[in-house]
Amino acid sequence: MTTATTTHTILRAEGFSCPSCVAKIEKQVGRLKGVENVKVHFASARIEIDHDAERVSVDDLVAAVAKAGYKATPAAF
């Protein structure tokens, strides 16, 4: 039996133009297996994601944001 380890990742996003962008990103990232919670902060262009790091990597998260049509990079803080 393995225990799931939840990782909290913060991404910085670019290309937000309207609040409806938030829903597109949350929906796309939320589809990934291993993602437990996605919260996009429109005003600060931050994406906070709780996920199982063994099932979905930071690169996978960035790719999901790109698939939604936006650029994201891991945040240093």
C-alpha positions as CSV (number, residue, x, y, z in Angstrom):
1,M,0.0,0.0,0.0
2,T,1.4,3.4,-0.9
3,T,0.4,6.7,0.5
4,A,-0.3,9.5,-1.9
5,T,1.8,12.6,-1.4
6,T,0.2,15.8,-2.3
7,T,2.4,18.6,-3.7
8,H,1.4,22.2,-3.8
9,T,2.8,23.8,-7.0
10,I,2.5,27.5,-8.0
11,L,2.8,28.6,-11.6
12,R,3.0,32.1,-13.0
13,A,0.8,32.5,-16.1
14,E,1.0,34.9,-19.0
15,G,-1.6,35.9,-21.6
16,F,-4.6,36.4,-19.3
17,S,-6.9,38.9,-20.9
18,C,-10.2,38.2,-19.2
19,P,-11.7,36.4,-16.2
20,S,-13.1,33.7,-18.5
21,C,-9.5,32.6,-19.0
22,V,-9.6,31.3,-15.4
23,A,-12.3,28.7,-16.1
24,K,-10.5,27.5,-19.2
25,I,-7.3,26.9,-17.3
26,E,-8.9,25.3,-14.3
27,K,-10.9,22.9,-16.5
28,Q,-7.9,21.9,-18.6
29,V,-5.5,21.4,-15.7
30,G,-8.2,19.7,-13.5
31,R,-8.6,17.0,-16.2
32,L,-5.2,15.6,-15.4
33,K,-5.1,12.4,-13.4
34,G,-3.5,13.1,-10.0
35,V,-4.7,16.8,-9.8
36,E,-6.7,17.3,-6.7
37,N,-7.4,21.1,-6.8
38,V,-6.7,24.0,-9.1
39,K,-7.2,27.6,-8.2
40,V,-6.4,30.4,-10.7
41,H,-5.9,33.9,-9.3
42,F,-6.7,36.3,-12.2
43,A,-5.4,39.5,-10.6
44,S,-1.9,38.1,-9.8
45,A,-1.7,35.6,-12.7
46,R,-1.0,32.8,-10.3
47,I,-2.1,29.2,-10.7
48,E,-2.1,27.1,-7.5
49,I,-2.3,23.4,-8.0
50,D,-2.5,20.5,-5.5
51,H,-1.4,17.3,-7.2
52,D,0.2,13.9,-6.7
53,A,3.7,14.5,-7.9
54,E,4.1,10.8,-8.7
55,R,1.2,10.9,-11.1
56,V,1.5,14.3,-12.7
57,S,4.7,16.4,-13.0
58,V,5.2,20.1,-13.1
59,D,5.9,19.8,-16.8
60,D,2.6,18.1,-17.3
61,L,0.9,21.0,-15.5
62,V,2.7,23.6,-17.7
63,A,1.7,21.6,-20.8
64,A,-2.0,21.5,-19.7
65,V,-1.9,25.3,-19.3
66,A,-0.3,25.6,-22.8
67,K,-3.1,23.4,-24.2
68,A,-5.6,25.9,-22.8
69,G,-3.8,28.6,-24.8
70,Y,-1.6,30.2,-22.2
71,K,2.0,30.3,-21.2
72,A,3.0,29.2,-17.6
73,T,6.2,28.8,-15.8
74,P,7.0,27.4,-12.3
75,A,7.1,30.2,-9.7
76,A,10.0,30.7,-7.4
77,F,7.7,31.6,-4.6
